[in-house]
Structures are given as structure tokens and as C-alpha cells.
Amino acid sequence: MDFIHSTAEALRTTFSPSKSGETATELRATLGEGMCVCIVGNAPNELSRAVATKCSEALGSEAIFVTAGQDSAHSFADWCTSEVFHLIPTWDSTGFRGTDLAMGTDLQDCCNILGTLGDVFVVFPGAEPDVLKKASDRSRAILPLLNAEPSV
């Protein structure tokens, strides 16, 4: 766990938040191999829990999970058995299980970084349109879970 905290600290001091594309590329290299699954939007706890459980079962350590630090990220992080990272502005912290990556100058900057970072986007209601636009522009997989009910 010390490695993760050291890495997060190095990331905070290394990357320039104003260059979201470059920041995402460097961050992606630092996070390592594996599919980068970004969790965006807000979901009820039950749905967030169900998605975290299924993602963990299906992908396990083959994936890196990154949230936008939204409220439902707390539930997702609690139930995901893989490592979870939370991309947030430099002045913020989540207090959630996982590692905060305080990289952006503000929410918009974080959205730009996140949209450029992921390979797959799990989208709950309330997702920032800019994240989805960036992901779509990069032809990334977007899995919308709008108005979904969990079947756990």
C-alpha cells in the first residue's frame, strides 16, 4: 500500500493539470497494464454495488478502475475487490477506499483527463457529458446503465 501512496504523491507533483491529454497519457502509463475502466455518473448504492461486484468477478486484476470521485464511487470502491482510483481536483479528497489521484485543477479538467484515460466507460445517470464526448471521440466502449435496476 505504501507503493500506491508513493505513486499518488509522485503523480500529484509530476503532472501539469492544464494539459489533460498529456496528463492522461502519463497517468495511464503509471497505472500500469490492464484495461482502464472508468466509472462515471451517480448510481444508487445497490446498483453501484452490483456493478462493482460483477466487474470484480469478470475482470479481477486484469482491470484498473478509475472513478470521478462522485458519491456513488464510495459504494463502488467498497464492493470492488480490485484496486480503485479516484480522479479528483487537486484541492479535493474523497475519503473513499482506494487511492485519490488529485490531478485536475477543477471538475472540468478532471473530466478531460478521465475522458482521455479510459478504455471502457461504465456510465450511470448524471455523467459529465464532456467525459462521454472525449470517450466517444476516441472510439472507446461506452456502457450506459441509465435507469437500470440491479438483479443481484
C-alpha positions as CSV (number, residue, x, y, z in Angstrom):
1,M,0.0,0.0,0.0
2,D,2.9,2.3,0.6
3,F,3.7,2.0,-3.1
4,I,0.3,3.2,-4.1
5,H,0.6,6.2,-1.8
6,S,4.1,7.0,-3.1
7,T,2.8,6.7,-6.6
8,A,-0.1,9.0,-5.9
9,E,2.2,11.6,-4.3
10,A,4.5,11.4,-7.3
11,L,1.6,11.8,-9.7
12,R,0.4,14.9,-7.9
13,T,3.8,16.6,-8.2
14,T,4.7,15.4,-11.7
15,F,1.7,16.2,-13.9
16,S,0.5,19.5,-15.2
17,P,-3.3,19.6,-14.7
18,S,-3.7,22.1,-17.6
19,K,-2.6,19.5,-20.2
20,S,-5.3,16.9,-19.8
21,G,-4.3,14.8,-22.8
22,E,-0.7,14.5,-21.8
23,T,-1.6,14.1,-18.1
24,A,-3.9,11.2,-19.1
25,T,-1.2,9.5,-21.2
26,E,1.4,9.8,-18.4
27,L,-1.2,8.7,-15.8
28,R,-2.2,5.7,-17.9
29,A,1.5,4.6,-18.2
30,T,1.9,5.0,-14.4
31,L,-1.2,3.0,-13.5
32,G,0.2,0.0,-15.5
33,E,-1.1,-2.7,-17.7
34,G,-4.7,-3.8,-17.9
35,M,-7.9,-2.4,-19.1
36,C,-8.8,1.0,-17.7
37,V,-12.5,1.0,-16.7
38,C,-13.8,4.5,-15.8
39,I,-16.9,4.7,-13.7
40,V,-18.8,7.9,-14.3
41,G,-22.1,9.4,-13.1
42,N,-24.1,8.6,-9.9
43,A,-25.9,5.4,-9.2
44,P,-28.0,4.2,-6.3
45,N,-25.8,2.2,-3.8
46,E,-27.5,-1.1,-4.8
47,L,-26.7,-0.6,-8.5
48,S,-23.2,0.6,-7.7
49,R,-22.6,-2.4,-5.5
50,A,-23.9,-4.8,-8.2
51,V,-21.7,-3.3,-10.9
52,A,-18.7,-3.4,-8.7
53,T,-19.3,-7.0,-7.7
54,K,-19.8,-8.1,-11.4
55,C,-16.8,-6.1,-12.6
56,S,-14.6,-7.6,-10.0
57,E,-15.7,-11.1,-10.8
58,A,-15.4,-10.7,-14.5
59,L,-12.2,-8.6,-14.8
60,G,-10.4,-9.0,-11.4
61,S,-6.8,-7.9,-11.6
62,E,-6.9,-7.5,-15.4
63,A,-8.6,-4.1,-15.0
64,I,-7.8,-0.8,-13.4
65,F,-10.9,1.0,-12.1
66,V,-11.0,4.8,-12.0
67,T,-13.9,6.9,-10.8
68,A,-14.6,10.6,-10.9
69,G,-14.9,10.7,-7.1
70,Q,-18.7,11.0,-7.3
71,D,-20.9,10.0,-4.4
72,S,-21.6,6.5,-5.8
73,A,-17.9,5.9,-6.1
74,H,-17.9,5.3,-2.4
75,S,-20.2,2.3,-2.7
76,F,-18.4,1.1,-5.9
77,A,-15.0,1.2,-4.1
78,D,-16.3,-0.6,-1.1
79,W,-17.5,-3.6,-3.1
80,C,-14.9,-3.7,-5.8
81,T,-12.2,-6.2,-4.9
82,S,-9.7,-4.7,-7.4
83,E,-7.7,-1.5,-6.8
84,V,-9.8,1.6,-7.3
85,F,-8.5,5.1,-8.1
86,H,-10.5,8.3,-7.8
87,L,-9.6,11.1,-10.2
88,I,-10.3,14.4,-8.4
89,P,-9.3,18.1,-8.4
90,T,-6.0,18.9,-6.6
91,W,-7.9,20.7,-3.7
92,D,-10.2,17.7,-3.0
93,S,-10.1,14.3,-1.3
94,T,-12.7,11.6,-1.2
95,G,-12.0,9.6,1.9
96,F,-13.2,6.5,-0.1
97,R,-11.5,3.1,-0.1
98,G,-8.9,3.2,-2.9
99,T,-6.4,5.9,-3.9
100,D,-7.2,9.5,-4.6
101,L,-5.5,10.9,-7.7
102,A,-5.7,14.6,-7.2
103,M,-4.7,15.7,-10.7
104,G,-7.1,18.3,-12.1
105,T,-7.4,22.0,-11.4
106,D,-11.2,21.6,-11.3
107,L,-14.0,19.3,-12.3
108,Q,-13.8,20.2,-16.0
109,D,-10.1,19.4,-16.0
110,C,-10.8,16.1,-14.3
111,C,-13.5,15.3,-16.9
112,N,-11.0,16.0,-19.7
113,I,-8.4,13.7,-18.1
114,L,-10.9,10.9,-17.4
115,G,-12.3,11.0,-20.9
116,T,-8.9,10.6,-22.4
117,L,-7.8,8.0,-19.8
118,G,-10.2,5.1,-20.1
119,D,-10.6,2.1,-22.4
120,V,-14.2,1.4,-21.2
121,F,-16.7,3.7,-19.6
122,V,-19.5,2.4,-17.3
123,V,-22.0,5.3,-17.4
124,F,-24.6,6.0,-14.7
125,P,-27.1,8.9,-14.8
126,G,-25.6,12.3,-14.2
127,A,-22.3,11.5,-16.0
128,E,-20.5,14.6,-17.2
129,P,-21.2,15.0,-21.0
130,D,-17.6,16.1,-21.6
131,V,-16.2,12.7,-20.4
132,L,-18.5,10.9,-22.8
133,K,-17.7,13.2,-25.7
134,K,-14.0,12.6,-25.2
135,A,-14.5,8.8,-24.9
136,S,-16.7,8.8,-28.0
137,D,-14.2,10.8,-29.9
138,R,-11.6,8.2,-29.1
139,S,-14.0,5.4,-30.1
140,R,-13.9,3.8,-26.6
141,A,-16.5,1.4,-25.3
142,I,-19.3,3.2,-23.5
143,L,-21.7,1.0,-21.4
144,P,-24.7,3.1,-20.4
145,L,-26.6,1.9,-17.3
146,L,-29.3,4.5,-17.2
147,N,-32.4,3.8,-15.1
148,A,-31.1,0.3,-14.5
149,E,-32.2,-1.9,-11.7
150,P,-29.7,-4.4,-10.2
151,S,-30.5,-8.1,-10.4
152,V,-28.3,-9.4,-7.6
